[in-house]
Amino acid sequence: MREGAAGSYDVTFLGHFAKDLIVVRGVESESSGGAVWYAPMAMARLGLKAAVITRLAADDFHKLDPLRAAGVDVFAAEAPETSGIENVYTTADMDRRTCRPMGFAGAFAPGEIPDLETRLFIVAPIIAGEVDLALLEAIARRHPGRVALDVQGFVRVREGGSLVHVDWPEKARGLAHVTYLKLDHAEAEILTGETDIHAAARMVAAWGPREVVLTHAEGVLVHAEGRDYEASWCARRLDGRTGRGDTCFATYCARRLVEGPGSAGRFAAALTSLKMETPGPFAGTEADVRALLD
Protein backbone atom coordinates (compact mmCIF):
# COMPACT_ATOMS: atom_id res chain seq x y z
CA MET A 1 0.00 0.00 0.00
CA ARG A 2 1.26 3.47 -0.83
CA GLU A 3 0.02 6.96 -0.12
CA GLY A 4 0.84 10.26 -1.76
CA ALA A 5 0.32 12.06 -5.04
CA ALA A 6 3.33 12.74 -7.24
CA GLY A 7 4.23 16.38 -7.84
CA SER A 8 7.20 18.69 -8.06
CA TYR A 9 9.37 19.06 -4.94
CA ASP A 10 12.25 21.05 -3.59
CA VAL A 11 13.54 18.14 -1.51
CA THR A 12 12.68 14.42 -1.44
CA PHE A 13 13.78 12.13 1.39
CA LEU A 14 14.22 8.36 1.32
CA GLY A 15 14.60 6.33 4.50
CA HIS A 16 12.85 4.44 7.27
CA PHE A 17 10.54 6.15 9.71
CA ALA A 18 11.45 5.04 13.24
CA LYS A 19 9.72 4.47 16.55
CA ASP A 20 12.57 5.43 18.87
CA LEU A 21 13.22 5.12 22.58
CA ILE A 22 15.34 7.99 23.96
CA VAL A 23 17.15 7.49 27.26
CA VAL A 24 18.80 10.53 28.89
CA ARG A 25 20.17 10.30 32.43
CA GLY A 26 18.06 7.19 32.99
CA VAL A 27 14.79 8.83 31.86
CA GLU A 28 13.05 7.09 28.94
CA SER A 29 10.78 8.70 26.37
CA GLU A 30 9.24 7.41 23.16
CA SER A 31 9.70 9.48 20.03
CA SER A 32 9.12 9.40 16.31
CA GLY A 33 12.45 9.47 14.51
CA GLY A 34 14.54 9.09 11.40
CA ALA A 35 15.63 11.69 8.89
CA VAL A 36 12.27 11.33 7.13
CA TRP A 37 10.67 12.65 10.34
CA TYR A 38 12.98 15.45 11.44
CA ALA A 39 14.22 16.82 8.13
CA PRO A 40 11.01 17.37 6.09
CA MET A 41 9.40 19.09 9.07
CA ALA A 42 12.24 21.61 9.01
CA MET A 43 11.83 22.03 5.26
CA ALA A 44 8.13 22.75 5.68
CA ARG A 45 8.92 25.41 8.31
CA LEU A 46 11.18 27.07 5.73
CA GLY A 47 8.40 27.11 3.14
CA LEU A 48 9.85 24.35 0.95
CA LYS A 49 7.86 21.57 -0.68
CA ALA A 50 9.06 18.19 0.58
CA ALA A 51 8.24 14.55 -0.09
CA VAL A 52 8.99 11.45 1.98
CA ILE A 53 9.46 7.91 0.68
CA THR A 54 9.44 5.41 3.54
CA ARG A 55 8.56 1.91 4.76
CA LEU A 56 6.74 0.98 7.97
CA ALA A 57 4.04 -1.30 9.36
CA ALA A 58 0.53 -0.46 8.18
CA ASP A 59 -0.62 -0.09 11.80
CA ASP A 60 1.82 2.82 12.14
CA PHE A 61 0.80 4.73 9.02
CA HIS A 62 -1.10 7.18 11.23
CA LYS A 63 2.18 8.24 12.83
CA LEU A 64 2.96 10.03 9.57
CA ASP A 65 -0.12 12.28 9.92
CA PRO A 66 1.91 15.20 11.37
CA LEU A 67 4.02 15.18 8.20
CA ARG A 68 0.94 15.41 6.04
CA ALA A 69 -0.49 18.14 8.26
CA ALA A 70 2.71 20.12 7.70
CA GLY A 71 2.25 19.90 3.94
CA VAL A 72 4.71 17.06 3.28
CA ASP A 73 3.66 14.48 0.69
CA VAL A 74 4.13 10.92 1.96
CA PHE A 75 4.79 7.79 -0.12
CA ALA A 76 4.67 4.91 2.37
CA ALA A 77 5.18 1.26 1.51
CA GLU A 78 3.85 -1.39 3.89
CA ALA A 79 6.47 -3.41 5.79
CA PRO A 80 6.19 -6.32 8.25
CA GLU A 81 7.34 -4.06 11.09
CA THR A 82 8.42 -0.51 11.78
CA SER A 83 12.06 0.32 12.39
CA GLY A 84 13.10 1.61 15.78
CA ILE A 85 16.22 2.40 17.76
CA GLU A 86 16.91 2.75 21.46
CA ASN A 87 19.29 5.72 21.87
CA VAL A 88 21.03 5.86 25.26
CA TYR A 89 23.04 9.07 25.67
CA THR A 90 26.13 8.49 27.76
CA THR A 91 27.85 11.90 28.00
CA ALA A 92 26.81 15.31 29.31
CA ASP A 93 27.27 16.94 25.89
CA MET A 94 25.05 14.21 24.38
CA ASP A 95 27.57 13.60 21.63
CA ARG A 96 28.06 9.93 22.56
CA ARG A 97 25.30 7.35 22.61
CA THR A 98 24.77 3.63 22.43
CA CYS A 99 22.16 2.36 20.01
CA ARG A 100 20.11 -0.82 20.03
CA PRO A 101 17.80 -1.85 17.16
CA MET A 102 14.19 -2.49 18.12
CA GLY A 103 12.79 -3.27 14.67
CA PHE A 104 13.68 -3.15 10.99
CA ALA A 105 11.28 -2.39 8.13
CA GLY A 106 13.42 -4.06 5.47
CA ALA A 107 15.07 -3.05 2.22
CA PHE A 108 13.53 -0.64 -0.25
CA ALA A 109 12.66 -2.24 -3.57
CA PRO A 110 13.24 -0.20 -6.75
CA GLY A 111 9.51 -0.30 -7.48
CA GLU A 112 8.81 1.51 -4.20
CA ILE A 113 10.67 4.63 -5.37
CA PRO A 114 8.25 6.89 -7.28
CA ASP A 115 9.66 8.87 -10.19
CA LEU A 116 9.35 12.33 -8.66
CA GLU A 117 10.47 15.65 -10.06
CA THR A 118 12.71 17.06 -7.32
CA ARG A 119 15.52 19.60 -7.00
CA LEU A 120 17.29 17.47 -4.36
CA PHE A 121 17.04 13.77 -3.51
CA ILE A 122 18.35 12.98 -0.02
CA VAL A 123 19.06 9.31 0.69
CA ALA A 124 18.86 9.13 4.47
CA PRO A 125 18.61 5.55 5.78
CA ILE A 126 19.02 5.02 9.52
CA ILE A 127 20.42 1.46 9.39
CA ALA A 128 22.48 -0.45 6.84
CA GLY A 129 20.31 -2.67 4.68
CA GLU A 130 17.62 -0.15 3.81
CA VAL A 131 19.36 1.00 0.62
CA ASP A 132 21.92 -1.02 -1.31
CA LEU A 133 24.55 0.22 -3.74
CA ALA A 134 22.50 -0.74 -6.79
CA LEU A 135 19.55 1.36 -5.62
CA LEU A 136 21.82 4.31 -4.78
CA GLU A 137 23.28 4.12 -8.29
CA ALA A 138 19.80 3.95 -9.83
CA ILE A 139 18.72 7.04 -7.90
CA ALA A 140 21.87 8.86 -9.04
CA ARG A 141 21.11 8.01 -12.68
CA ARG A 142 17.61 9.36 -12.27
CA HIS A 143 18.72 12.54 -10.45
CA PRO A 144 22.24 13.32 -11.71
CA GLY A 145 24.11 15.89 -9.64
CA ARG A 146 21.24 16.21 -7.17
CA VAL A 147 21.81 13.27 -4.81
CA ALA A 148 22.69 13.74 -1.14
CA LEU A 149 23.56 10.86 1.19
CA ASP A 150 23.74 10.35 4.96
CA VAL A 151 26.46 7.72 5.22
CA GLN A 152 25.10 6.30 8.49
CA GLY A 153 22.79 4.11 6.41
CA PHE A 154 25.84 2.26 5.10
CA VAL A 155 28.11 2.16 8.18
CA ARG A 156 25.61 1.61 11.04
CA VAL A 157 25.07 -2.14 11.04
CA ARG A 158 22.87 -4.48 13.08
CA GLU A 159 25.10 -6.94 14.93
CA GLY A 160 23.27 -9.18 17.36
CA GLY A 161 21.32 -6.93 19.68
CA SER A 162 23.41 -3.85 18.97
CA LEU A 163 24.10 -1.27 16.29
CA VAL A 164 27.79 -0.92 15.52
CA HIS A 165 29.81 1.20 13.11
CA VAL A 166 31.79 -0.64 10.44
CA ASP A 167 33.62 0.51 7.33
CA TRP A 168 31.74 0.54 4.01
CA PRO A 169 33.71 -1.70 1.63
CA GLU A 170 32.07 -0.16 -1.47
CA LYS A 171 32.52 3.44 -0.29
CA ALA A 172 34.66 4.63 -3.20
CA ARG A 173 32.17 3.32 -5.76
CA GLY A 174 29.13 4.54 -3.83
CA LEU A 175 30.41 8.01 -2.96
CA ALA A 176 31.31 8.67 -6.60
CA HIS A 177 27.56 9.18 -7.20
CA VAL A 178 27.01 11.64 -4.33
CA THR A 179 26.98 15.44 -4.55
CA TYR A 180 26.37 16.20 -0.85
CA LEU A 181 27.58 13.81 1.86
CA LYS A 182 26.70 13.83 5.56
CA LEU A 183 28.68 12.09 8.28
CA ASP A 184 29.60 12.67 11.90
CA HIS A 185 32.97 12.56 13.66
CA ALA A 186 32.74 8.85 14.51
CA GLU A 187 31.62 7.87 11.00
CA ALA A 188 34.42 9.92 9.47
CA GLU A 189 36.97 8.06 11.56
CA ILE A 190 35.47 4.69 10.60
CA LEU A 191 35.67 5.51 6.90
CA THR A 192 39.11 7.12 6.84
CA GLY A 193 41.02 6.11 9.99
CA GLU A 194 41.62 9.83 10.61
CA THR A 195 40.77 11.41 13.98
CA ASP A 196 41.27 14.94 12.64
CA ILE A 197 37.97 16.06 11.13
CA HIS A 198 39.58 18.35 8.54
CA ALA A 199 41.85 15.61 7.23
CA ALA A 200 38.95 13.14 7.23
CA ALA A 201 36.69 15.51 5.29
CA ARG A 202 39.36 16.04 2.62
CA MET A 203 39.94 12.31 2.32
CA VAL A 204 36.24 11.57 1.95
CA ALA A 205 35.85 14.34 -0.63
CA ALA A 206 38.57 12.69 -2.73
CA TRP A 207 36.24 9.70 -3.22
CA GLY A 208 33.77 11.82 -5.15
CA PRO A 209 31.33 13.95 -3.09
CA ARG A 210 31.42 17.58 -4.19
CA GLU A 211 30.64 18.77 -0.67
CA VAL A 212 31.07 17.11 2.73
CA VAL A 213 29.03 18.06 5.81
CA LEU A 214 30.60 16.72 9.02
CA THR A 215 28.82 17.27 12.34
CA HIS A 216 30.65 17.03 15.65
CA ALA A 217 30.29 18.06 19.29
CA GLU A 218 31.12 21.73 18.73
CA GLY A 219 29.38 22.36 15.42
CA VAL A 220 29.50 21.58 11.72
CA LEU A 221 32.41 21.45 9.28
CA VAL A 222 31.67 21.90 5.58
CA HIS A 223 34.33 20.99 3.03
CA ALA A 224 33.39 22.45 -0.35
CA GLU A 225 35.18 23.95 -3.31
CA GLY A 226 38.51 22.91 -1.78
CA ARG A 227 37.88 24.99 1.35
CA ASP A 228 36.73 24.36 4.93
CA TYR A 229 33.85 26.32 6.40
CA GLU A 230 32.93 26.01 10.08
CA ALA A 231 29.99 27.01 12.24
CA SER A 232 29.37 26.37 15.93
CA TRP A 233 26.26 25.18 17.72
CA CYS A 234 24.81 27.79 20.04
CA ALA A 235 22.00 25.84 21.72
CA ARG A 236 21.21 26.91 25.27
CA ARG A 237 20.20 23.34 26.16
CA LEU A 238 20.21 19.94 24.48
CA ASP A 239 16.76 18.52 25.26
CA GLY A 240 16.20 18.02 21.51
CA ARG A 241 19.63 16.61 20.63
CA THR A 242 18.17 13.59 18.74
CA GLY A 243 17.73 14.53 15.09
CA ARG A 244 20.64 16.99 15.09
CA GLY A 245 22.42 15.58 12.06
CA ASP A 246 19.24 14.97 10.08
CA THR A 247 18.10 18.55 10.57
CA CYS A 248 21.49 20.10 9.91
CA PHE A 249 22.19 18.18 6.71
CA ALA A 250 18.79 18.75 5.13
CA THR A 251 18.91 22.43 6.00
CA TYR A 252 22.39 22.79 4.53
CA CYS A 253 21.38 21.08 1.29
CA ALA A 254 18.25 23.20 0.98
CA ARG A 255 20.15 26.44 1.58
CA ARG A 256 22.66 25.46 -1.07
CA LEU A 257 19.85 25.95 -3.58
CA VAL A 258 20.05 29.70 -2.89
CA GLU A 259 23.44 30.50 -1.29
CA GLY A 260 27.08 29.46 -0.98
CA PRO A 261 28.52 26.75 1.29
CA GLY A 262 29.77 29.08 4.04
CA SER A 263 26.50 30.90 4.60
CA ALA A 264 24.51 27.67 4.12
CA GLY A 265 26.59 26.05 6.87
CA ARG A 266 26.04 28.95 9.25
CA PHE A 267 22.30 28.95 8.58
CA ALA A 268 22.10 25.19 9.11
CA ALA A 269 24.04 25.40 12.40
CA ALA A 270 21.79 28.19 13.69
CA LEU A 271 18.55 26.42 12.78
CA THR A 272 19.82 23.16 14.26
CA SER A 273 20.84 24.94 17.47
CA LEU A 274 17.27 26.16 17.88
CA LYS A 275 15.96 22.67 17.16
CA MET A 276 18.22 21.10 19.80
CA GLU A 277 16.71 23.22 22.56
CA THR A 278 13.36 21.41 22.36
CA PRO A 279 12.50 17.73 21.69
CA GLY A 280 11.02 16.98 18.30
CA PRO A 281 11.47 18.53 14.88
CA PHE A 282 12.31 22.19 14.32
CA ALA A 283 9.18 24.23 15.05
CA GLY A 284 10.49 27.76 14.52
CA THR A 285 10.59 30.05 11.51
CA GLU A 286 13.23 31.42 9.17
CA ALA A 287 12.86 34.72 11.00
CA ASP A 288 13.90 32.97 14.23
CA VAL A 289 17.02 31.65 12.52
CA ARG A 290 17.85 35.06 11.08
CA ALA A 291 17.45 36.63 14.50
CA LEU A 292 19.91 34.14 15.97
CA LEU A 293 22.38 34.73 13.15
CA ASP A 294 22.14 38.49 13.66
LONU-912415 format. One record per residue (C-alpha): residue in three letters; z, x, y. Coordinates in steps of 0.02 Angstrom, whole numbers, padded with zeros to 5 digits, always signed. Example, Ala and Ser with C-alpha at 12.3 -4.5 7.8 and 13.67 -1.06 7.14 Angstrom:
<pts>
ala+00390+00615-00225 ser+00357+00684-00053 
</pts>
This chain:
<pts>
met+00000+00000+00000 arg-00041+00063+00173 glu-00006+00001+00348 gly-00088+00042+00513 ala-00252+00016+00603 ala-00362+00166+00637 gly-00392+00212+00819 ser-00403+00360+00934 tyr-00247+00469+00953 asp-00180+00613+01053 val-00075+00677+00907 thr-00072+00634+00721 phe+00070+00689+00607 leu+00066+00711+00418 gly+00225+00730+00317 his+00363+00643+00222 phe+00485+00527+00308 ala+00662+00573+00252 lys+00827+00486+00224 asp+00943+00628+00271 leu+01129+00661+00256 ile+01198+00767+00399 val+01363+00858+00375 val+01444+00940+00526 arg+01622+01008+00515 gly+01649+00903+00360 val+01593+00739+00441 glu+01447+00652+00354 ser+01318+00539+00435 glu+01158+00462+00370 ser+01002+00485+00474 ser+00815+00456+00470 gly+00725+00623+00474 gly+00570+00727+00454 ala+00445+00781+00584 val+00357+00613+00566 trp+00517+00534+00632 tyr+00572+00649+00773 ala+00406+00711+00841 pro+00304+00551+00869 met+00453+00470+00955 ala+00451+00612+01081 met+00263+00592+01102 ala+00284+00407+01137 arg+00415+00446+01271 leu+00286+00559+01354 gly+00157+00420+01355 leu+00048+00492+01218 lys-00034+00393+01079 ala+00029+00453+00910 ala-00005+00412+00728 val+00099+00450+00573 ile+00034+00473+00395 thr+00177+00472+00271 arg+00238+00428+00096 leu+00398+00337+00049 ala+00468+00202-00065 ala+00409+00027-00023 asp+00590-00031-00005 asp+00607+00091+00141 phe+00451+00040+00237 his+00561-00055+00359 lys+00641+00109+00412 leu+00479+00148+00502 asp+00496-00006+00614 pro+00568+00095+00760 leu+00410+00201+00759 arg+00302+00047+00770 ala+00413-00024+00907 ala+00385+00136+01006 gly+00197+00112+00995 val+00164+00235+00853 asp+00034+00183+00724 val+00098+00206+00546 phe-00006+00240+00390 ala+00119+00233+00245 ala+00076+00259+00063 glu+00194+00192-00069 ala+00289+00324-00170 pro+00412+00309-00316 glu+00555+00367-00203 thr+00589+00421-00025 ser+00619+00603+00016 gly+00789+00655+00080 ile+00888+00811+00120 glu+01073+00846+00138 asn+01094+00964+00286 val+01263+01052+00293 tyr+01284+01152+00454 thr+01388+01307+00424 thr+01400+01392+00595 ala+01466+01340+00765 asp+01294+01364+00847 met+01219+01252+00710 asp+01081+01379+00680 arg+01128+01403+00496 arg+01130+01265+00367 thr+01122+01238+00182 cys+01001+01108+00118 arg+01001+01005-00041 pro+00858+00890-00092 met+00906+00709-00125 gly+00733+00639-00164 phe+00549+00684-00157 ala+00407+00564-00120 gly+00273+00671-00203 ala+00111+00754-00153 phe-00013+00677-00032 ala-00179+00633-00112 pro-00338+00662-00010 gly-00374+00476-00015 glu-00210+00440+00076 ile-00269+00534+00232 pro-00364+00412+00344 asp-00510+00483+00444 leu-00433+00467+00617 glu-00503+00524+00782 thr-00366+00635+00853 arg-00350+00776+00980 leu-00218+00865+00873 phe-00176+00852+00688 ile-00001+00918+00649 val+00034+00953+00465 ala+00224+00943+00456 pro+00289+00931+00278 ile+00476+00951+00251 ile+00470+01021+00073 ala+00342+01124-00023 gly+00234+01015-00134 glu+00190+00881-00007 val+00031+00968+00050 asp-00065+01096-00051 leu-00187+01228+00011 ala-00340+01125-00037 leu-00281+00978+00068 leu-00239+01091+00215 glu-00414+01164+00206 ala-00491+00990+00197 ile-00395+00936+00352 ala-00452+01093+00443 arg-00634+01056+00401 arg-00613+00880+00468 his-00523+00936+00627 pro-00585+01112+00666 gly-00482+01205+00795 arg-00359+01062+00810 val-00241+01090+00663 ala-00057+01134+00687 leu+00060+01178+00543 asp+00248+01187+00517 val+00261+01323+00386 gln+00425+01255+00315 gly+00320+01140+00206 phe+00255+01292+00113 val+00409+01405+00108 arg+00552+01280+00080 val+00552+01253-00107 arg+00654+01144-00224 glu+00746+01255-00347 gly+00868+01163-00459 gly+00984+01066-00346 ser+00949+01171-00192 leu+00815+01205-00064 val+00776+01389-00046 his+00656+01491+00060 val+00522+01590-00032 asp+00366+01681+00026 trp+00201+01587+00027 pro+00081+01686-00085 glu-00073+01603-00008 lys-00014+01626+00172 ala-00160+01733+00231 arg-00288+01609+00166 gly-00191+01457+00227 leu-00148+01521+00400 ala-00330+01565+00434 his-00360+01378+00459 val-00217+01351+00582 thr-00227+01349+00772 tyr-00042+01318+00810 leu+00093+01379+00690 lys+00278+01335+00691 leu+00414+01434+00604 asp+00595+01480+00634 his+00683+01649+00628 ala+00726+01637+00442 glu+00550+01581+00394 ala+00473+01721+00496 glu+00578+01849+00403 ile+00530+01774+00235 leu+00345+01784+00276 thr+00342+01956+00356 gly+00499+02051+00305 glu+00530+02081+00492 thr+00699+02039+00570 asp+00632+02064+00747 ile+00556+01899+00803 his+00427+01979+00917 ala+00361+02092+00780 ala+00361+01947+00657 ala+00264+01835+00776 arg+00131+01968+00802 met+00116+01997+00615 val+00098+01812+00578 ala-00032+01792+00717 ala-00136+01928+00635 trp-00161+01812+00485 gly-00257+01688+00591 pro-00154+01567+00697 arg-00210+01571+00879 glu-00034+01532+00939 val+00136+01553+00855 val+00290+01452+00903 leu+00451+01530+00836 thr+00617+01441+00864 his+00783+01533+00852 ala+00965+01515+00903 glu+00936+01556+01086 gly+00771+01469+01118 val+00586+01475+01079 leu+00464+01620+01073 val+00279+01584+01095 his+00151+01716+01049 ala-00017+01670+01122 glu-00166+01759+01197 gly-00089+01925+01146 arg+00068+01894+01249 asp+00246+01837+01218 tyr+00320+01692+01316 glu+00504+01647+01300 ala+00612+01500+01351 ser+00797+01468+01319 trp+00886+01313+01259 cys+01002+01240+01390 ala+01086+01100+01292 arg+01264+01061+01345 arg+01308+01010+01167 leu+01224+01010+00997 asp+01263+00838+00926 gly+01076+00810+00901 arg+01032+00981+00830 thr+00937+00909+00680 gly+00755+00886+00726 arg+00754+01032+00850 gly+00603+01121+00779 asp+00504+00962+00749 thr+00529+00905+00928 cys+00496+01075+01005 phe+00336+01110+00909 ala+00257+00940+00938 thr+00300+00945+01122 tyr+00227+01119+01139 cys+00064+01069+01054 ala+00049+00912+01160 arg+00079+01007+01322 arg-00054+01133+01273 leu-00179+00993+01297 val-00144+01002+01485 glu-00065+01172+01525 gly-00049+01354+01473 pro+00065+01426+01337 gly+00202+01488+01454 ser+00230+01325+01545 ala+00206+01225+01384 gly+00343+01329+01302 arg+00462+01302+01448 phe+00429+01115+01448 ala+00456+01105+01259 ala+00620+01202+01270 ala+00684+01090+01409 leu+00639+00927+01321 thr+00713+00991+01158 ser+00873+01042+01247 leu+00894+00864+01308 lys+00858+00798+01133 met+00990+00911+01055 glu+01128+00835+01161 thr+01118+00668+01071 pro+01085+00625+00887 gly+00915+00551+00849 pro+00744+00573+00927 phe+00716+00616+01110 ala+00753+00459+01212 gly+00726+00525+01388 thr+00576+00530+01503 glu+00458+00661+01571 ala+00550+00643+01736 asp+00712+00695+01649 val+00626+00851+01582 arg+00554+00892+01753 ala+00725+00873+01832 leu+00799+00996+01707 leu+00657+01119+01737 asp+00683+01107+01924 
</pts>
